[in-house]
Amino acid sequence: MSRRSLLRTLGAGAGAAALAGCGVPAAYVAPRDRTAKDRSESDKRLVFANWPLYIDTDEKDPERRPTLEGFEKASGYSVKYTEEINDNDEFFGKISPALMNHQPTGRDIVVVSDWMCARYVRLGWVQEMDRSRQPNVARQLDPLLRKPSFDPGRLHTVPWQSGITGIAYNRRKLGREIRHTSDLWKDDLRGRVTLFAGMDEAFSLLMQGNGADVTRWTADDFHRMTDQLRDLVRKRHIRRFTGNDYIKDLSSGDVLACQAYSGDIIQLQADNPDIKFVVPEEGAELWAESMMIPDLAAHKSAAEDLINYYYRPDVAARLAAAVNYVCPVPAAREVLAASKDKELAELAGNPLVFPTDEMRSRLATARDMSAKERPGFTKEWNEIVGL
């Protein structure tokens, strides 16, 4: 099972566009107005909102979360952990009224995709963290994730887990290797390819396949990619655009190749070793879903301590072993490699959890779309994919 749900048809720009359309002058919150009195010492608890199936659990009791219990024991804080985030836009709509009206959300940590984090940061709806409380973050965070364009220095966001959007395919049924994004457009895959319906999930890999530098992509790069997609749709080369239901198509053999998330494919490979995951030679996107502390959070220092705790290599290793996404703490690899458990030791060598240096050289994080760009690009994208 995966925590990802089918993407909303309005796309990532819907919430921001609605705010702009309503002409809300007070949407942006200045730094001086983001903090509340920190009650961490007097009220030793915090609320952590995350996605389903995105943390380690006890094999005998799924309601128990060993790493969280370890933090509670070591810190004296009580953590209310909620699995309430099923979709970035849906959750944005859930908490944006409070943030826009300068009211607390009732949450101390939230986890959303980095492209959505960019919106919160631009609006001033999250607080800058005190890195003096987070030496593990400063020391252990993967260098590839340290400098997103929307949050220089990662002052407002810290990756919970990371991942790669690449290409998955059935090697045995296809009968050949896939090395380039353009290999998806060959005749033997006509009608047997799926792409992601979500613009933010899909566009980077497709532009990289055309040779674009996605760290500074342009409108021309975007339109070149959408022109290509229109032609592929017209020729019925693309079977359909999907959410996370691509997993079912790939497993059944109805689809032979598709855009895919690295963490999902690790799970599929356990049952079907013929399914391969590739980072194309032109590159693929490295993304993250990050922890943030919303404005007026009542337990800011407690939240900072919990975030720092998850950057201990031993804790990060346990989390990586449970969720199988790209670990944002490279030092966790050594912890797993030293394990006496054979499966854990083998996980340390899995490039979809700890990418090799060669693979890392082909990973990039796309610059985020500006608020001005997003409505037009979203409209064009949705017309192509039928949303």
N, C-alpha and C positions, 0 to 999 in steps of 0.2 A: 504494500500500500504506500501511497505517496501523499504528502500534505498538500500538493498543488491541486488546485481546482480549475475547472474550465474558466478561461479568462472572460471577464465581463465585456459585453459587446461595445460599451461606450469607450473602451480603451483607457489608457493612462491619463489622458488629458481631461477627462470629464469633470472631475471634481474641481480642478483649478479653473477650467473654463467657466463652470457654473458660478464660482466665486467672482470671477472677473465680470461675467455678464450681469451679475447683481449689483456691480459697482460698490462692493463693500470696501470702504476706505480704511477700516481698522483691521484688515486681515493680517497685515504684517505686525509682528510684535518686536519692539526694540529690545536689545540685550538687557537693559536695566529693568525691564518689566517681566522677565522670564522666570525669576526665582521666587520661591516662597520660603517661609521659615522652615529650616530643616529639622524635622522631628525624629531623626534617626536614633538619637541617644535616648530620648524619652519614650519613644514608641517603636520598639525594636521589631519592626516588620516591614515588608515591602511587597508590592504587587508586580508580577512579571507576566506580561502578555506575549504569547508566542504562537507559532503554528502547531497544528496537530502532528504527532509522530516525529517530533524534532528534538528529542532529548532521550537520554538513556533511561531505561526502566528495568526494574528487577524482573528476572525471568519467571519467578514464582508469583510475583504480585505486581502487575502492570501499573498499579496505582502508586507504587513507590518509585522514586527517582533518586538513585544513589548519589549522583553528584550534588544535587540540590540538598539532600540530607547531610552530605559532608560539609557543605557551606553553612548550613544551619547550626550544626554541631560546633564548627570552628569559630563562628562569628557571634552566635547568640541571637541572630535574627531569625524570624519566622517568615517564610516565603509563601505567598499565595500565588501559585502557578496556574495560569489559565490558558487553555488551548482555544483561543477565541478568534484567531486570525486565519481566515480561509482564503482571502483574496485581498490584494493590496488596496484596490479601489473601494471595496466594501468597507474595510476597516477605516480607511481615510474618511469615508462618509459617516462612520459611526462616531469618531472622536473629533472631527473637525468643528462641529458647532461649539463645543467647549473651548477648544483652542482659539478659534476665531473670536470668541466673546471673552477671552481672557479668564477662563475658568479652569480649574483642575480637571483632569481626565479620570482621576482615581487610579492611575497606573504609574508606576515608577520606572519601568523598562518596557519598551515595545520593540518588536523585531519586524522589519519590513524590508523589501528588496531595495537595493541601493538606488535604482532609478526612481523609486518612490521616496526614499530618504531625501533625495535632492529637492523634492517639493517642500518637505517639512523644513529643511535647512534654509531654503530661500525665503520661506514665510516667517522664519524666526520662531518656529513652534517647538524647538528642542533646545536644550541647554548645553553649553560648553562644559566638558568634563574636566575635572581636576586631575591631571596626570600625576601629580605628586602622590595621589592615592592609588595609582595604577602602574606601578613599576613593571609588572609583568606584561602589560599591554605595550608599554614603551620598548621593552626589550624583546618580546617574543613575536609581535605581529609580523606576518609575512611581508617582506619589502614590496612585493607586487601589489599589495592592497593598501599601502600606506598613503597614497597621494591621489585619491579620486578628485576629479575636477570640481565636483560640487562641494567638497569639504576638504580643502587643503590642510594637510597635517592630521586628518581624521580627528579633529577636535570635538565634533558633535556626534560621531558615529564610530562604532567598533564592530567589525564583522563577527557575527555569531558562527556562521558557516559560509563556505564559499563553494563554487561549482563552475563547471565548464559547459557552455552550450556548444556542442559539436555535432557530429554525424554518427548515428548508429545504423548498422546494417546487418543483414543475415548473410554471412560469408558463404555458407554452403549453398543456399538457394540462389543467391545472385551469381555465384561462380566466378567472381573476380574481386579484386581489392578496390577500395575507395581511398584515394589519397588527396584528391582536390574537391573543392565544393562543386566545380564544374562537372565532376563525374556523376553528380546527381541528374544532370540534364541529358545523359546519353539515352539513346533510343530504347535500350533494354529495360529502362526504368520508367517508361511512359505509363502513367496511371498507377504506379507502385511507389510513389514518393509522397510524403506529407511534410508540411512545414508548420511552424507554430502560427497560430492566429493572432497572438499578442504582438503588436508592433515592437514593444521594448524587448521582448524575448527573442524576436526573430531577426531584426534588421542588421545587427552587427555582423553576424556570421555571413550573411548574404553580401554585405558590402565588402567584407574582407575577401570573399571569393572573387570579387571584381578588382582586387588590388588596392582598395582604399585603406588609408591609415585611419582607423576608427577612433584613435585618440584625438583626432582633429578633423573629422569628416565634415564635408560640406553639403550644401543643398544639391549640388550637381551629383555628388556621390549617391545621395538618397534617390534622386530622380532616375539616375542610370539603373539603379537596382529595381525600382518600381516598374520602369519600362520593361525590364527583363521579365519580371513577374507577370505582367500583363500578357506578354507573349506566351509564356509557359501555361498560363491559365487558359488562354484562347486555344492552345493546342491540346488541352486536357492532359498535359504532362503531369501536373500536380493532382494527386487523387483528392486531397482536401486539406484544409487548414484546421489544425487541432488545438485542443488544450492538452491536458495530461493523458487523454484517452489514446494518444499515440502508442502507449505501452501495449494496449490490447491489440492494436493493428499489427504491431511488430511481432508480438508473441504468436499471433495466429498465422502469420505468413501472408496476410492480405496486403501488407506493405513490406517492401524489401529494404527500404532505406528511408531515413527521416532525420529531421532535426531532433535532438535529444539532449537531456540533461545527464551529466556524468553520474550523479548519484542514483538515478533511476536504473541506469544500465548495469551498475554493479549488482543490483538485486536481480535483474533479468539473467545475467550471465551465470548466476548460481544454478539456474534451472536449464539454461540453454547456452553452452559454450560457443555455439556458432554465431552468436550475436557479438559483434565487435563495436567498439567505440573508437572514433578517430578524431584527432585534432588535425584538420586539413593543413597542407603545407603552407597555404596562404595565411593561416592563423584561425583562431577561434576566440570567443569572448570568455574572459574570466570575470565572473560576477560574484557578488556577495549579498547576503541578507544580514542586516546590521542592527545592533542594539542601539537604542537612543533613549535619552531621559527627557520626557515631555516637559513643557513649561509647567511651572507650579507643582511639580512632583513633590510630595511631602517627605520623601525619604531619599534625597539625592545622594548623600554620602554612602548610605547603605547600598544603593544601586551601583555606585562606583566601585564599592568593595566587591560586590557580586561579579561585576564585569571583570575586574582584575583577577578574581578567583578562577574564572573559566579560562584564563590565559596562563595558568600553571600548566606546564607540559604534561604532567600526569593526569590532570583533570581533562585537558584537551584531548588526550589520547583516549580516555574512556568514552568521551562524547563522540569522537570520530569513529570508534569501533561500533558504536550503536547506530549512527545515522548514515555513515558511508558517503558523506560529501567531502569536498576538498577541505582539508583541515587548515585553518588560518594560522596555526601555530606549528611551523616546520619542526621545532624541537620535539614535538610529540612523536615523531617518527622513531626517534631513538628509544623512546619509552616502549613503544610497541615492539620494536625489533628485539629488545632485550627480554621480552615476555617468554615465559616457559610454555605458554599456550600456543600451539602450532598455528592456529587460525589467526590469532592476534599478530604473531610474528610475520606471517605471510602478508597481512594487511599493510604492514610497514613498507612492503615492496610494491604495493598497488599504485600505479601512476595516476589513477583516478581519485585517490585520496591524498597522495603525496607526489605531485607531478615531477617527472625527471627534469633535469636541467635543460635537456634538448626540447622537451615539451614546453617548458616554461618560456623558452625563447620565442615560442609562437603564440603565446597568450597575451591578450591585451584587453583593457577595459575601455569601452566606448565612452566618449564624452557624452554628457547628458544633453538632452534637448532643452533649449531655452523655452521659457513660457511663450515667447513670441512665435517660435517655430512650431510648437507642438500642435495647435489646432489644425493648421493646414496639412501637416504631415499625417496627422491622425485621420483626417477626412480622406486623403488620398489612399492611405493604407486600407482603411475599412471598405472603401469602394472596391478594391481589388480582391480582398479576402471574403467579401460578402457579409460583413458585419453590419 
